[in-house]
Structure formats: structure tokens, C-alpha cells
Amino acid sequence: MATECPTTEKEVTEDIKVALMDQPETISEIEKRFRMSVDEVLEENLDFWLRFSTTFQQIQKFETEVQDLQSELLKLEEKKRIEDGSSNAKYSLKSDAKPLYNYLREIHTELTVWLEKSMQLKDEVKGRFSSLCDIQEEITAALKESAEDDEFKFTSYQAAKFQGEVLNMKQENNKVADELQAGLDHITTLQLEIERTLAKLNEEFNLAGSKNRQNIQLPHSVSRSRVPLRSFIFGTKPKKHRPSIFSCMHPALYRRHFRSGHNA
């Protein structure tokens, strides 16, 4: 009578592997804690990116508005050059200059608000970098503690995975910081050029009335300048702003962008 062959060791091993694959992956409390910390920063980054992107899109708007005003001011200068100097001509020039002056002041105010908001974003970037450094230190400490207990509840592989995600976020955070600083420098330069132009227009046409009533305080040397208007209006053309590294990225791709950095 034939007997069935006993199950081989290889078959048993394969059965165990299949059984293990069917079991849900066990996540330690340490992993859960770090996953929550990393995901929390990731959510904060997404919210930050939306505000960062909106803020940077305004730079192009400011540049376009200033360039349009620059063209109008050059036309005003040309008109002044060909006028006969009569009182009627002076009144006409002043009437043309006043709306341009007021518009420049409005843009100056908008730039001030932009700079204030961007400085707040800069502080957030610094704070987020510190938070990421803290998480890195916690991961290192947890790995060391796990090894000393000989239980390896938190393995070097798990630690490396989290460290990779955090490192990727730190690198992106640094890129954002560079972009933000470049924007701050650019808008600050643009604002200073507007202040010089306002001072020149006021000197030429007395548009602000008493100097004590001016909202924009300018250096004495600037208000006394006798530089021709053409040279005074953006003598150095503002540098074209380099597009933000996130300007073309859809918000939904942001999370994938950060997570994929370690696996790339």
C-alpha cells in the first residue's frame, strides 16, 4: 500500500513565508511616534508651500506695475523737455504726474506689506528647520536606546528610513529659504528705487505738500539729489526674478515630492 510522501522542509518554509506575508505588518510604538512627527511636519510644509507660492506670484505683478509706471514717467519726462515752461505747461505736467505719484505710493505700501509677510515666512522656515533637527536627534537617540536594550524595537533600517525623509525635508527647506531670501532682497531693492523716484517727483512737482506730512521718510541726500529724472527712474533695471522652485508644482504633488526624495 502506497503512502503519501511527507511534506518537505522546503514546502514548510514556503508555507511560513506565505503566512507571514498575509499577516499585517507590525508597527512599533517608536515607529508610530516618528511617523506622526514626520507627517505633522509634512502637513505644515504643505500649508506653508501654498502661502509661499501665493506670495511669490505677487513679485511678477509688482514688476509689471512698476515697468508700466516707468514707461509713463519717461513719457512725462519727454513732455517736460518739449514744453515751453509756461505756467499752463507746468500745471499740465503736475496734473499728469500726480496720479503716477499716488500709484507709486500705493505700490510702495503693498511692497511693505509683502516684506512683512515674507519675513514671517522666513521665521517659519527657521522654526521648521529646528524642528527637523530635533526629530533627527530623537531618531538617533531612539536607535541607540534600542541597541542598548538588546531588544531592537527600533532597527537601524527603520531609523535610516526616517532619517532619509527628514534629510530630504531639510534640503527642500534650505532651498525654500534661499528662494525666500532672494525674493526679500529683490523686493527691498525695488522698494528703494520707488522711494528715490517718489522723492524726485515730489521735488520736481511738489506733489506731497509739506515734507513733514510725507508718509515715506527718505534720506536727506536722496531728497536733495539733482540727478536727471531718467537716471532716477530705475537707473539699474531690476534683475529678472528666477522662478520659484515650486512655482509650477501642483499642491497635490508636494507630498509626493518630499517623500520621493529619499527613494530617488
Secondary structure by P-SEA (a helix, b strand, c coil): ccccccccaaaaaaaaaaaaaaccccccaaaaaaaaaaaaaaaaaaaaaaaaaaaaaaaaaaaaaaaaaaaaaaaaaaaaaaccccaaaaaaaaaaaaaaaaaaaaaaaaaaaaaaaaaaaaaaaaaaaaaaaaaaaaaaaaaaaaaaaccccccaaaaaaaaaaaaaaaaaaaaaaaaaaaaaaaaaaaaaaaaaaaaaaaaaccccccccccccccccccccccccccccccccccccccccccccccccaaaaaaaacccc
